[in-house]
Amino acid sequence: MKRGILAALLLGASGLTGACSDTTSTAGAAGLTGTYDVVLSNQLVFVTSQDRDELRVLDLTRTPREFIPAPNPLESLAIPVVERPDALTRDVGYDAKGDDVSGPYIYARSSGGRSISVVAADRARLNEVTRLSTGQLITAFAAHAPVAEGAPSVLYYALQTRPEAAEQLCGPFGGGVVMRQDLPAPDAFDAAALPPALPVFCLRPSDTVLSMIVMPSRPDVTDSLVVAIRNVTGTSRLVRVVADGASVEVAYKRPRPAPYTVPTYTDLVDIPARLVATHPAFGPDTARVPAGRYIYVLLDELTCVSTDCEGVIALDNGPDPLVPSPAPVLARDVTGAPMLTLTPPAGLPTGLTLRAGLEVREVLADGAAYTSPIPLLGIMPSSDGKVTLFRADERRAFNLDRDPTAGALRASVAVELRDGSELIRADQFQSIRVEQPGCPQNAEVTNATAFLCDGTLPGGTYRFVFQGILPGLVNLTRDLSVEDPPLLVETALATSRAVIPGDSIVLANNVSACPQIVRILRLEDQGDGLTRLFPDLSDAATVSALETCATYSSFSVRAGPTTKPFVLYSGLETADSYLLRLDVGEAYTVSNLLDYYYHANGFDLGLDPPKAQPTFAPAPLSLTLTATFGDPSRLNAGDRYVVTLLPRFRRFVFGVDTGEGGSQTNLGAYTLPGSVVATDVAGSSLAYIAYPSADGVLQVALEQITDNANNLQYLRAFQ
């Protein structure tokens, strides 16, 4: 994520006054200012210090870990680079096995700048080797390491307008251009003898390159680039090009997003992307996925016009990533179904990195913590301050709510019959039907009949209170100074709570409730915002209650035993969580808006070829809850069915404890994460996240971090 997007996010971020954090856990203080980007090379983390026109270097091999010192050991080494650097990239290389290796250079540029600093990444040098002046606005860059001994490093950069050197290939008018610059090794570098930059891809008029990457390179194959392009007309596209000057685009497309339905590969749309990444080889030797097979992109929210506009998707280049796939290339996840967009819990993604072989701490359904290597880990910070980890090798989210030996758990539901004091009744019985249409029955569920699909069941707790007190109609006052005190309630409440004849009135005083109830015969609007409830004087119990409890000064309204006897709540029994009243056998449809959608093992939506009898929750998603038992002879007033939906899905999301909840923390300014890198350091899996809000870099120990919580331990700040 580069400064153009982060700068906009910073305007609304909290805790940015006084950009330098007062954290006491700062290690190797380097005086960072303008920390917008980080890049990893040779176990060195290069960090922008934008306001000082410098880079600082965090050495991951030092003990204790710290910024590399300058010749004056009281200061940290500063590498002067272009003015106000806010974007970094590096030479990306791969060895014979497809593992990631670092090249000799990293590169720095600034938003709106026209120059690129070429910096030697070897810890014995760490200096700006040269500064390339392009004369035009640079919008993106990418590079790859030498593909053979004696071969150059190759830098590609996108220009907003064409220089004279590109006019012969692209013409004098129109859009920008992607240029190639070969760079010899640092020990043979001669700036005066640099070969000229060459145009390799011509852009259309009004195009801007937001991000690009170089595909894994081989000596005998012309380089390929994946380029994310936005047009001033408000459209975006993701293309693959061969860097040979032929200007031929191979467009990446995906089926038009339509959640919960089978994608149709006849209706394809361009992919709006603003950040592009790929990966080294991963997986076991017997089934190793080659480097660069999948392209991961952050969707471009500014030009996306579908219902699926925030998060990460992956594209499949096929078994040989260097041969463009002629078919639609939306990747399929480990289940064989078309991949879902992986979204942050809130906000917009602000960074993305992919790393093979790192370990994370997973607390599974048994409550124990397990640590194991992840073949390909994805890390995605977002503007809400959270960081999402995902299984990039599976092209789907983590699901931590699983059994450590049996694996994925089925979506389920738990039902308990409790009395009015919340004590579990001894006589439990089948009482609730929970159904997602088109889903199989889960026979393991007790006290309920459940037809559920994994990956689409919403979570939550629902309470069916038999003859429950209607919320808001509790402890209402009677005027005992008048003869035959009327029973009055607010008309709006009587309407919203659906008070009906047959409901009950419970009289009470300061000590107790009347043992007999008053049955409501009819209601009458008084025209002054009040409704009068008339008792049924033909009912002997009602007459007795009015006589025995005539001096009771308050009353409540309870649902009657026959018509709509159940009062339904979502969550706790409060006025805000009240939903409606229900009859026995009357279904309540839960909202079909999900905050997640997950392809669990066995998911078979959109398989190629499709299954004859697929099992998934078809669109439109719906879930019905039905109380099937309501016998007044076996249920007492105030008994309730507590229905807990168990999706068996838990993402891996974590945050930073910034002290908002009153805790003592020294990370108060670490509210807005940016770009991220990750690596193994002496057997520890560590991520390094740039925080523009704090002018610092946060080290995260992935084997120790706690999911779905704000963390303070196992974080270390460098500023």
Secondary structure as GFF3:
##gff-version 3
##sequence-region A 1 719
A	DSSP	alpha_helix	3	11	.	.	.	ID=ss1
A	DSSP	beta_strand	38	41	.	.	.	ID=ss2
A	DSSP	beta_strand	44	49	.	.	.	ID=ss3
A	DSSP	three_ten_helix	50	52	.	.	.	ID=ss4
A	DSSP	beta_strand	54	59	.	.	.	ID=ss5
A	DSSP	beta_strand	66	67	.	.	.	ID=ss6
A	DSSP	beta_strand	79	80	.	.	.	ID=ss7
A	DSSP	beta_strand	87	94	.	.	.	ID=ss8
A	DSSP	beta_strand	100	109	.	.	.	ID=ss9
A	DSSP	beta_strand	115	120	.	.	.	ID=ss10
A	DSSP	beta_strand	128	133	.	.	.	ID=ss11
A	DSSP	beta_strand	138	144	.	.	.	ID=ss12
A	DSSP	beta_strand	153	159	.	.	.	ID=ss13
A	DSSP	three_ten_helix	164	166	.	.	.	ID=ss14
A	DSSP	alpha_helix	167	170	.	.	.	ID=ss15
A	DSSP	beta_strand	177	183	.	.	.	ID=ss16
A	DSSP	three_ten_helix	186	188	.	.	.	ID=ss17
A	DSSP	three_ten_helix	191	193	.	.	.	ID=ss18
A	DSSP	beta_strand	198	202	.	.	.	ID=ss19
A	DSSP	beta_strand	207	214	.	.	.	ID=ss20
A	DSSP	beta_strand	224	231	.	.	.	ID=ss21
A	DSSP	beta_strand	235	242	.	.	.	ID=ss22
A	DSSP	beta_strand	249	251	.	.	.	ID=ss23
A	DSSP	beta_strand	253	255	.	.	.	ID=ss24
A	DSSP	beta_strand	268	270	.	.	.	ID=ss25
A	DSSP	beta_strand	273	277	.	.	.	ID=ss26
A	DSSP	three_ten_helix	285	287	.	.	.	ID=ss27
A	DSSP	beta_strand	294	299	.	.	.	ID=ss28
A	DSSP	beta_strand	312	316	.	.	.	ID=ss29
A	DSSP	beta_strand	353	363	.	.	.	ID=ss30
A	DSSP	beta_strand	369	381	.	.	.	ID=ss31
A	DSSP	beta_strand	387	391	.	.	.	ID=ss32
A	DSSP	beta_strand	396	397	.	.	.	ID=ss33
A	DSSP	beta_strand	402	403	.	.	.	ID=ss34
A	DSSP	beta_strand	407	408	.	.	.	ID=ss35
A	DSSP	beta_strand	412	418	.	.	.	ID=ss36
A	DSSP	beta_strand	432	435	.	.	.	ID=ss37
A	DSSP	beta_strand	448	451	.	.	.	ID=ss38
A	DSSP	beta_strand	460	466	.	.	.	ID=ss39
A	DSSP	beta_strand	476	477	.	.	.	ID=ss40
A	DSSP	beta_strand	487	490	.	.	.	ID=ss41
A	DSSP	alpha_helix	491	496	.	.	.	ID=ss42
A	DSSP	beta_strand	504	508	.	.	.	ID=ss43
A	DSSP	beta_strand	518	525	.	.	.	ID=ss44
A	DSSP	beta_strand	530	535	.	.	.	ID=ss45
A	DSSP	alpha_helix	540	548	.	.	.	ID=ss46
A	DSSP	beta_strand	554	558	.	.	.	ID=ss47
A	DSSP	beta_strand	566	570	.	.	.	ID=ss48
A	DSSP	beta_strand	578	582	.	.	.	ID=ss49
A	DSSP	beta_strand	587	590	.	.	.	ID=ss50
A	DSSP	beta_strand	623	627	.	.	.	ID=ss51
A	DSSP	beta_strand	640	646	.	.	.	ID=ss52
A	DSSP	beta_strand	652	656	.	.	.	ID=ss53
A	DSSP	beta_strand	676	681	.	.	.	ID=ss54
A	DSSP	beta_strand	684	691	.	.	.	ID=ss55
A	DSSP	beta_strand	696	701	.	.	.	ID=ss56
A	DSSP	beta_strand	710	711	.	.	.	ID=ss57
A	DSSP	beta_strand	715	718	.	.	.	ID=ss58
###
